């Protein structure tokens, strides 16, 4: 096959056509199943790829031959060879085979939950902060290759400058945590582009002593 013929085949391929469309157009079609910018053949191709993902999630398996057979049950006009190609195309289009290990995503999620917990504490929403800390802890456990049973038994401490340092738990650690948290908030407030008086008022409202 000559170079010109290969290029023509590529342009006629469904993957090439999808890649040529704006992501927003594809997303709206997948949501509403209506689009004047997508051909009927390409619409059918998207339906089949969506079905691949539904079947995969339902099976909880990445056995591509099994998924292909299930796909044929939904779309009898597909041959087994074409059905397998749809599976591979769907995996490629939806980036299913991501090379990033799951434990990395668990770790990132835990970091975000801890950041959110800190914001909740700053806003006085301690119950919400507790939920965030528990979610972060669960993700930390899932991010480890080898899970130690001791990791599953944990205590979550909510540290706030409004909390009594003598709350149940390790009193010395709680006092250290309160001091560290106050120091963090003090630095945050002092970094704001506001007047010194406004900074002092914010520190006073937060119950944090000014170092000056």
Residue pairs with C-beta under 8 A, 6 or more apart in sequence:
1 9
10 16
11 17
14 41
14 42
14 45
14 89
15 89
15 92
15 93
17 39
17 42
18 26
18 42
18 45
18 46
18 93
21 37
21 38
25 35
25 37
25 38
26 38
26 46
28 35
29 35
29 38
29 43
29 46
30 46
30 50
33 43
35 43
38 46
45 86
48 71
48 75
48 78
48 86
48 90
49 86
49 89
49 90
49 93
49 94
50 90
51 71
51 74
51 75
52 67
52 71
52 86
52 87
52 90
52 91
53 90
53 94
53 96
55 67
55 70
55 71
55 74
56 62
56 67
56 96
59 66
59 67
59 70
61 67
62 96
64 84
64 87
64 88
64 91
65 84
67 87
68 80
68 83
68 84
68 86
68 87
69 80
69 83
71 78
71 83
71 86
71 87
72 78
72 80
72 83
75 83
78 86
90 96
91 97
102 142
103 142
103 143
103 144
103 145
104 143
106 139
106 140
106 142
106 143
107 139
107 140
107 143
109 135
109 136
109 139
110 135
110 136
110 137
110 139
110 140
110 143
111 136
113 132
113 133
113 135
113 136
113 139
114 132
114 133
114 136
116 132
117 129
117 132
117 133
117 136
118 129
120 126
120 128
120 129
120 132
121 129
121 158
121 159
121 160
121 181
122 185
124 160
124 162
126 158
126 160
126 163
129 158
130 156
130 158
133 156
133 158
134 156
137 154
137 156
140 151
141 147
141 151
141 152
144 151
155 169
157 167
157 169
157 173
157 174
157 177
159 174
159 177
159 178
159 181
160 178
160 181
161 178
161 181
161 182
161 185
161 206
161 207
161 208
162 207
163 174
163 178
165 171
165 174
165 175
165 178
166 174
167 174
182 208
182 209
185 206
185 208
186 203
186 208
186 210
186 211
189 199
189 202
189 203
189 206
189 208
190 199
192 198
192 199
192 202
194 202
200 210
203 209
203 210
204 210
